[in-house]
Amino acid sequence: LSLGNLVWADTNNNGVVDGGEAGIAGVAVRLIAADGVTVLATTTTDGSGLYLFSGLAPGTYFVEVVPPPGATSSTD
C-alpha cells in the first residue's frame, strides 16, 4: 500500500486546493505508527509539493507535516 498527498499554500485558508495555490517543495513529512509516537519514515515534498510513502502493510498510520518556518496549518 501507499500513502501520499500534497502540501500546498492554502492562500484562502479553506482546506481545499484551489486554482493558483501551489505546492510547497522541501517540506518535511513524517509517517507515524498507530501508537501515535513511533516515527516509521520521513520524507520531504518534491518540487511540486507531493510526497509518498510506499510499500506499507495494511494498518493505521498518522501523517505529520512539519510546517516550514512562518507557515501554519489551514483552519479547516
N, CA, C and O atoms as CSV, one atom per row, in Angstrom:
chain,resi,resn,atom,element,x,y,z
A,1,LEU,N,N,0.835,-1.186,0.000
A,1,LEU,CA,C,0.000,0.000,0.000
A,1,LEU,C,C,0.872,1.238,0.000
A,1,LEU,O,O,2.040,1.193,0.384
A,2,SER,N,N,0.289,2.342,-0.436
A,2,SER,CA,C,0.979,3.630,-0.453
A,2,SER,C,C,0.102,4.688,0.185
A,2,SER,O,O,-1.125,4.587,0.191
A,3,LEU,N,N,0.753,5.699,0.719
A,3,LEU,CA,C,0.047,6.824,1.317
A,3,LEU,C,C,0.782,8.088,0.910
A,3,LEU,O,O,1.996,8.186,1.088
A,4,GLY,N,N,0.067,9.039,0.374
A,4,GLY,CA,C,0.711,10.274,-0.042
A,4,GLY,C,C,-0.316,11.345,-0.336
A,4,GLY,O,O,-1.523,11.105,-0.322
A,5,ASN,N,N,0.200,12.539,-0.602
A,5,ASN,CA,C,-0.684,13.644,-0.915
A,5,ASN,C,C,0.145,14.862,-1.267
A,5,ASN,O,O,1.263,14.753,-1.770
A,6,LEU,N,N,-0.423,16.018,-0.996
A,6,LEU,CA,C,0.139,17.296,-1.405
A,6,LEU,C,C,0.193,18.239,-0.220
A,6,LEU,O,O,-0.756,18.325,0.561
A,7,VAL,N,N,1.300,18.942,-0.088
A,7,VAL,CA,C,1.410,20.052,0.846
A,7,VAL,C,C,1.417,21.309,-0.005
A,7,VAL,O,O,2.262,21.459,-0.888
A,8,TRP,N,N,0.474,22.221,0.257
A,8,TRP,CA,C,0.339,23.388,-0.602
A,8,TRP,C,C,0.071,24.643,0.219
A,8,TRP,O,O,-0.275,24.577,1.399
A,9,ALA,N,N,0.240,25.779,-0.434
A,9,ALA,CA,C,-0.025,27.084,0.179
A,9,ALA,C,C,-1.515,27.375,0.040
A,9,ALA,O,O,-1.980,27.759,-1.033
A,10,ASP,N,N,-2.256,27.194,1.119
A,10,ASP,CA,C,-3.709,27.404,1.135
A,10,ASP,C,C,-3.982,28.884,1.371
A,10,ASP,O,O,-4.333,29.297,2.476
A,11,THR,N,N,-3.816,29.670,0.322
A,11,THR,CA,C,-3.843,31.129,0.465
A,11,THR,C,C,-5.184,31.685,0.937
A,11,THR,O,O,-5.220,32.759,1.538
A,12,ASN,N,N,-6.284,30.979,0.680
A,12,ASN,CA,C,-7.585,31.460,1.158
A,12,ASN,C,C,-8.072,30.703,2.402
A,12,ASN,O,O,-9.197,30.910,2.858
A,13,ASN,N,N,-7.218,29.824,2.946
A,13,ASN,CA,C,-7.465,29.133,4.214
A,13,ASN,C,C,-8.781,28.354,4.249
A,13,ASN,O,O,-9.498,28.380,5.249
A,14,ASN,N,N,-9.096,27.652,3.135
A,14,ASN,CA,C,-10.341,26.879,3.112
A,14,ASN,C,C,-10.116,25.365,3.146
A,14,ASN,O,O,-11.080,24.601,3.106
A,15,GLY,N,N,-8.862,24.922,3.220
A,15,GLY,CA,C,-8.572,23.500,3.307
A,15,GLY,C,C,-8.737,22.739,2.008
A,15,GLY,O,O,-8.697,21.509,2.006
A,16,VAL,N,N,-8.924,23.449,0.897
A,16,VAL,CA,C,-9.117,22.840,-0.428
A,16,VAL,C,C,-8.070,23.420,-1.372
A,16,VAL,O,O,-7.784,24.616,-1.332
A,17,VAL,N,N,-7.498,22.564,-2.224
A,17,VAL,CA,C,-6.553,23.052,-3.221
A,17,VAL,C,C,-7.342,23.739,-4.323
A,17,VAL,O,O,-8.044,23.084,-5.094
A,18,ASP,N,N,-7.225,25.040,-4.396
A,18,ASP,CA,C,-7.912,25.834,-5.416
A,18,ASP,C,C,-6.918,26.223,-6.505
A,18,ASP,O,O,-5.707,26.199,-6.286
A,19,GLY,N,N,-7.432,26.579,-7.668
A,19,GLY,CA,C,-6.582,27.029,-8.757
A,19,GLY,C,C,-5.671,28.145,-8.303
A,19,GLY,O,O,-6.102,29.062,-7.603
A,20,GLY,N,N,-4.417,28.073,-8.696
A,20,GLY,CA,C,-3.449,29.102,-8.341
A,20,GLY,C,C,-2.741,28.866,-7.014
A,20,GLY,O,O,-1.809,29.598,-6.683
A,21,GLU,N,N,-3.162,27.855,-6.237
A,21,GLU,CA,C,-2.486,27.543,-4.980
A,21,GLU,C,C,-1.422,26.474,-5.256
A,21,GLU,O,O,-1.738,25.342,-5.622
A,22,ALA,N,N,-0.192,26.851,-5.077
A,22,ALA,CA,C,0.933,25.996,-5.455
A,22,ALA,C,C,1.363,25.072,-4.334
A,22,ALA,O,O,1.200,25.379,-3.153
A,23,GLY,N,N,1.924,23.912,-4.733
A,23,GLY,CA,C,2.541,23.013,-3.777
A,23,GLY,C,C,3.800,23.643,-3.209
A,23,GLY,O,O,4.384,24.542,-3.813
A,24,ILE,N,N,4.215,23.161,-2.038
A,24,ILE,CA,C,5.406,23.693,-1.378
A,24,ILE,C,C,6.489,22.612,-1.372
A,24,ILE,O,O,6.299,21.534,-0.808
A,25,ALA,N,N,7.595,22.903,-1.987
A,25,ALA,CA,C,8.720,21.963,-2.061
A,25,ALA,C,C,9.520,21.969,-0.766
A,25,ALA,O,O,9.589,22.980,-0.067
A,26,GLY,N,N,10.132,20.810,-0.455
A,26,GLY,CA,C,11.084,20.727,0.642
A,26,GLY,C,C,10.505,20.682,2.042
A,26,GLY,O,O,11.216,20.940,3.014
A,27,VAL,N,N,9.214,20.357,2.162
A,27,VAL,CA,C,8.579,20.280,3.479
A,27,VAL,C,C,8.776,18.880,4.057
A,27,VAL,O,O,8.561,17.885,3.365
A,28,ALA,N,N,9.184,18.804,5.322
A,28,ALA,CA,C,9.371,17.514,5.986
A,28,ALA,C,C,8.019,16.895,6.320
A,28,ALA,O,O,7.117,17.567,6.820
A,29,VAL,N,N,7.898,15.597,6.032
A,29,VAL,CA,C,6.669,14.847,6.315
A,29,VAL,C,C,7.083,13.548,7.011
A,29,VAL,O,O,8.013,12.869,6.576
A,30,ARG,N,N,6.379,13.215,8.096
A,30,ARG,CA,C,6.698,12.011,8.869
A,30,ARG,C,C,5.534,11.031,8.829
A,30,ARG,O,O,4.373,11.432,8.920
A,31,LEU,N,N,5.843,9.762,8.695
A,31,LEU,CA,C,4.867,8.686,8.792
A,31,LEU,C,C,4.977,8.109,10.197
A,31,LEU,O,O,6.047,7.664,10.613
A,32,ILE,N,N,3.861,8.120,10.927
A,32,ILE,CA,C,3.860,7.717,12.326
A,32,ILE,C,C,2.959,6.498,12.499
A,32,ILE,O,O,1.893,6.408,11.890
A,33,ALA,N,N,3.401,5.565,13.336
A,33,ALA,CA,C,2.660,4.328,13.605
A,33,ALA,C,C,1.367,4.620,14.359
A,33,ALA,O,O,1.149,5.724,14.858
A,34,ALA,N,N,0.525,3.605,14.426
A,34,ALA,CA,C,-0.784,3.722,15.078
A,34,ALA,C,C,-0.682,4.128,16.545
A,34,ALA,O,O,-1.648,4.637,17.114
A,35,ASP,N,N,0.484,3.906,17.168
A,35,ASP,CA,C,0.641,4.307,18.574
A,35,ASP,C,C,0.743,5.816,18.741
A,35,ASP,O,O,0.724,6.323,19.862
A,36,GLY,N,N,0.853,6.543,17.612
A,36,GLY,CA,C,0.924,7.995,17.646
A,36,GLY,C,C,2.273,8.545,18.064
A,36,GLY,O,O,2.422,9.757,18.220
A,37,VAL,N,N,3.264,7.675,18.248
A,37,VAL,CA,C,4.573,8.091,18.751
A,37,VAL,C,C,5.713,7.666,17.833
A,37,VAL,O,O,6.606,8.458,17.533
A,38,THR,N,N,5.678,6.426,17.396
A,38,THR,CA,C,6.789,5.839,16.648
A,38,THR,C,C,6.840,6.377,15.224
A,38,THR,O,O,5.900,6.198,14.450
A,39,VAL,N,N,7.950,7.040,14.882
A,39,VAL,CA,C,8.156,7.535,13.522
A,39,VAL,C,C,8.695,6.391,12.683
A,39,VAL,O,O,9.771,5.860,12.959
A,40,LEU,N,N,7.945,6.015,11.661
A,40,LEU,CA,C,8.315,4.891,10.801
A,40,LEU,C,C,9.169,5.311,9.617
A,40,LEU,O,O,10.025,4.554,9.159
A,41,ALA,N,N,8.933,6.524,9.123
A,41,ALA,CA,C,9.672,7.015,7.955
A,41,ALA,C,C,9.531,8.527,7.881
A,41,ALA,O,O,8.592,9.109,8.423
A,42,THR,N,N,10.470,9.141,7.209
A,42,THR,CA,C,10.386,10.570,6.929
A,42,THR,C,C,10.713,10.795,5.464
A,42,THR,O,O,11.427,10.005,4.846
A,43,THR,N,N,10.189,11.867,4.922
A,43,THR,CA,C,10.482,12.251,3.550
A,43,THR,C,C,10.326,13.759,3.448
A,43,THR,O,O,9.950,14.415,4.420
A,44,THR,N,N,10.609,14.304,2.294
A,44,THR,CA,C,10.336,15.714,2.030
A,44,THR,C,C,9.532,15.812,0.743
A,44,THR,O,O,9.637,14.959,-0.138
A,45,THR,N,N,8.736,16.858,0.647
A,45,THR,CA,C,7.940,17.047,-0.558
A,45,THR,C,C,8.844,17.363,-1.741
A,45,THR,O,O,9.905,17.970,-1.596
A,46,ASP,N,N,8.394,16.934,-2.915
A,46,ASP,CA,C,9.160,17.182,-4.135
A,46,ASP,C,C,8.927,18.616,-4.620
A,46,ASP,O,O,8.308,19.415,-3.918
A,47,GLY,N,N,9.406,18.931,-5.785
A,47,GLY,CA,C,9.296,20.276,-6.331
A,47,GLY,C,C,7.877,20.755,-6.543
A,47,GLY,O,O,7.642,21.956,-6.681
A,48,SER,N,N,6.913,19.822,-6.572
A,48,SER,CA,C,5.503,20.175,-6.749
A,48,SER,C,C,4.724,20.109,-5.439
A,48,SER,O,O,3.515,20.336,-5.427
A,49,GLY,N,N,5.410,19.799,-4.331
A,49,GLY,CA,C,4.738,19.691,-3.040
A,49,GLY,C,C,4.173,18.315,-2.737
A,49,GLY,O,O,3.453,18.142,-1.754
A,50,LEU,N,N,4.494,17.333,-3.575
A,50,LEU,CA,C,3.963,15.978,-3.390
A,50,LEU,C,C,4.886,15.136,-2.522
A,50,LEU,O,O,6.102,15.331,-2.521
A,51,TYR,N,N,4.296,14.190,-1.776
A,51,TYR,CA,C,5.069,13.218,-1.006
A,51,TYR,C,C,4.393,11.855,-1.132
A,51,TYR,O,O,3.209,11.769,-1.459
A,52,LEU,N,N,5.159,10.779,-0.867
A,52,LEU,CA,C,4.622,9.426,-0.967
A,52,LEU,C,C,5.400,8.497,-0.052
A,52,LEU,O,O,6.631,8.492,-0.047
A,53,PHE,N,N,4.664,7.712,0.719
A,53,PHE,CA,C,5.224,6.597,1.475
A,53,PHE,C,C,4.673,5.336,0.814
A,53,PHE,O,O,3.456,5.181,0.716
A,54,SER,N,N,5.537,4.440,0.363
A,54,SER,CA,C,5.074,3.246,-0.341
A,54,SER,C,C,5.592,1.983,0.341
A,54,SER,O,O,6.445,2.044,1.228
A,55,GLY,N,N,5.064,0.843,-0.086
A,55,GLY,CA,C,5.464,-0.430,0.475
A,55,GLY,C,C,4.946,-0.651,1.888
A,55,GLY,O,O,5.569,-1.363,2.676
A,56,LEU,N,N,3.815,-0.048,2.209
A,56,LEU,CA,C,3.255,-0.136,3.560
A,56,LEU,C,C,2.372,-1.366,3.725
A,56,LEU,O,O,1.688,-1.783,2.790
A,57,ALA,N,N,2.396,-1.931,4.904
A,57,ALA,CA,C,1.483,-3.013,5.260
A,57,ALA,C,C,0.129,-2.400,5.615
A,57,ALA,O,O,0.078,-1.259,6.074
A,58,PRO,N,N,-0.963,-3.128,5.413
A,58,PRO,CA,C,-2.260,-2.610,5.841
A,58,PRO,C,C,-2.220,-2.261,7.326
A,58,PRO,O,O,-1.617,-2.985,8.118
A,59,GLY,N,N,-2.846,-1.173,7.698
A,59,GLY,CA,C,-2.846,-0.753,9.093
A,59,GLY,C,C,-3.267,0.684,9.245
A,59,GLY,O,O,-3.778,1.305,8.313
A,60,THR,N,N,-3.048,1.197,10.427
A,60,THR,CA,C,-3.389,2.579,10.759
A,60,THR,C,C,-2.102,3.387,10.863
A,60,THR,O,O,-1.140,2.964,11.504
A,61,TYR,N,N,-2.098,4.542,10.232
A,61,TYR,CA,C,-0.934,5.418,10.235
A,61,TYR,C,C,-1.397,6.856,10.447
A,61,TYR,O,O,-2.548,7.204,10.184
A,62,PHE,N,N,-0.477,7.672,10.924
A,62,PHE,CA,C,-0.676,9.112,11.002
A,62,PHE,C,C,0.379,9.761,10.130
A,62,PHE,O,O,1.487,9.244,9.988
A,63,VAL,N,N,0.029,10.899,9.544
A,63,VAL,CA,C,0.988,11.683,8.771
A,63,VAL,C,C,1.142,13.030,9.467
A,63,VAL,O,O,0.158,13.707,9.764
A,64,GLU,N,N,2.384,13.407,9.721
A,64,GLU,CA,C,2.678,14.696,10.347
A,64,GLU,C,C,3.448,15.545,9.351
A,64,GLU,O,O,4.502,15.141,8.859
A,65,VAL,N,N,2.918,16.717,9.060
A,65,VAL,CA,C,3.592,17.674,8.200
A,65,VAL,C,C,4.257,18.690,9.105
A,65,VAL,O,O,3.604,19.291,9.957
A,66,VAL,N,N,5.546,18.884,8.925
A,66,VAL,CA,C,6.294,19.857,9.730
A,66,VAL,C,C,6.262,21.185,8.975
A,66,VAL,O,O,6.944,21.335,7.961
A,67,PRO,N,N,5.475,22.154,9.462
A,67,PRO,CA,C,5.350,23.414,8.722
A,67,PRO,C,C,6.700,24.111,8.572
A,67,PRO,O,O,7.495,24.136,9.511
A,68,PRO,N,N,6.957,24.675,7.401
A,68,PRO,CA,C,8.174,25.466,7.232
A,68,PRO,C,C,8.100,26.698,8.140
A,68,PRO,O,O,7.010,27.091,8.556
A,69,PRO,N,N,9.226,27.299,8.446
A,69,PRO,CA,C,9.214,28.498,9.292
A,69,PRO,C,C,8.225,29.547,8.766
A,69,PRO,O,O,8.227,29.877,7.581
A,70,GLY,N,N,7.393,30.055,9.654
A,70,GLY,CA,C,6.434,31.083,9.288
A,70,GLY,C,C,5.120,30.557,8.741
A,70,GLY,O,O,4.192,31.336,8.525
A,71,ALA,N,N,5.017,29.249,8.510
A,71,ALA,CA,C,3.794,28.663,7.941
A,71,ALA,C,C,2.955,28.047,9.054
A,71,ALA,O,O,3.478,27.645,10.093
A,72,THR,N,N,1.653,27.978,8.822
A,72,THR,CA,C,0.733,27.327,9.750
A,72,THR,C,C,-0.209,26.436,8.956
A,72,THR,O,O,-0.280,26.522,7.730
A,73,SER,N,N,-0.923,25.589,9.660
A,73,SER,CA,C,-1.903,24.716,9.016
A,73,SER,C,C,-3.172,25.487,8.699
A,73,SER,O,O,-3.495,26.468,9.369
A,74,SER,N,N,-3.892,25.041,7.674
A,74,SER,CA,C,-5.210,25.607,7.370
A,74,SER,C,C,-6.135,25.356,8.559
A,74,SER,O,O,-5.929,24.409,9.317
A,75,THR,N,N,-7.137,26.188,8.720
A,75,THR,CA,C,-8.061,26.018,9.837
A,75,THR,C,C,-9.104,24.953,9.572
A,75,THR,O,O,-9.733,24.469,10.513
A,76,ASP,N,N,-9.307,24.570,8.310
A,76,ASP,CA,C,-10.303,23.545,8.002
A,76,ASP,C,C,-9.682,22.179,8.084
A,76,ASP,O,O,-10.361,21.177,7.858
